[in-house]
């Protein structure tokens, strides 16, 4: 037994290490994304760290005249500031509510205390509190030291849905710092969309899914310029042809309404879009000048 004891201890230590590896904290984008509810969901990703490094986050922040009072209260209560502490956001917008996974630096004792001070409570690190209206319940909990799951739903335990991973995604993740994927059935539900977007989403409704990305321009143009891209997957090549024609006509109509104006605003950026078809896919491209971002941010 004296001879076996060191080996037994080593075996126990090895078992503990292996067991610990089986409960590894989620870190990769794919692992985090699989925790989001996906049914009938529009899914968004924002690489805040990349935007901060590129100076875009500072640019957008510079355009704010003042910090919203409710947000300032949150800052004062938790010490969390997205401009400094947030690195990455994954979100899904579903009929059941909004689900977010945030990567960054969090002061968890302050976050738990904040819930208690705002008519909420925490149990085993799952915090719940009321939202701005009775039907909105906010819940959040740590998935890891620097990963938060947060939900806004009628269910005040909704954040706990993100403690487990779902099945792997079949497609590769876009490489741009901002992307949004919307299933076709959501696009066909016009009541769920802002009125200003319906003129274009009506054309996209024949698709199976649509992915929009935003990031640095890839055409070798002026440094600091950006571009938005669209990739729509259609059921048939004929559907893709019809969508390409409709989007092109809408863009030409918008150009006609604008005349010869060359203003740096959102409408001018939309009017600069171009579209092409490759089999069952439709591709769109909108160049975005740095001056447009400055205009939208209110920076002179």
Steps between C-alpha positions, in 0.01 A plus 500: 500500500789737572626434145156551347417819692700743277342348190151521648557867585629566150199323353261705712676820396480400132128419538439843655683673214304307236171572679592867516572503128152363440358817659715749314385858482360616163737729312485453122241677287351170390461375857332820612273518197369148562362615834258748344139397423482476119139413416346777284787723612688788345860454620754782532870517586704813581875488555517805725872452560572524127285813469680654796839422347393650166384819670137455386366450852656829611358667190146388572531585868622850417168581336294458818396829652444342840486157661148364542379531859403132537836391357684742730319346797616157384858629467493650848355183652719239331811680378449342155572717197461341155749744343770366730390160633306328220689289241242293313123460469292208376124542489185325380164672465220246529123501561582393857728797567848642447800287599854639527842357577758765587879463527686758703599602849227483763489585870269217605449607865388844378273345237332282762464795737348706217219248453420509873484878500258503205217279626681183391684210659779248433524130583816299424618788278181505287362853533148615416347845495206685340542682169350828386151343467344211697520260202877546475706302750880528500717207607875447486769265631870422442587224254866569579688777680498714185183367333147611590168354386217755506136472392201733475183293496170435676687212671720634779716185483562530123876556534538148642413362155850600388687283752499212249623475142270416212598312181792630289423749223519358150653813343821691558482824696552824305842656554388864517472674842123552466256252348129424512323185381123498452292196393259547212188440710591799720546721193159392372339609828478871416323586827816410693715741297543880519285675234804673344659162416196335340559631148825298482403206722202432273750420225708285736198298611546234231834398654568209733738714706681833476836597650616862522858591595677827575875549508804663338490543124666211315548671162831659589346846516565782743597384848227561754213432259256215558249287316178314568439170321192286449490127436153356441445128454197424283319172438540517122708693245178658369421636846853643513454663159171661605652631823800648317271681256274632777787627715664665199172673403442624855852642509455675165169644623672636810773654284231669290328643806830641624584660165857620473546563872825363642430542868678285757192337656350156541271533196795583273685192627199274428470651150861401427423129534569248224375141462600181319384139479702180525277196464257499793684780681456877479789728596476869584763763571473849651821710528498706822728801521648605832329837457162323512580345838607841625175650373286233668696546822454877491873566482595818311 
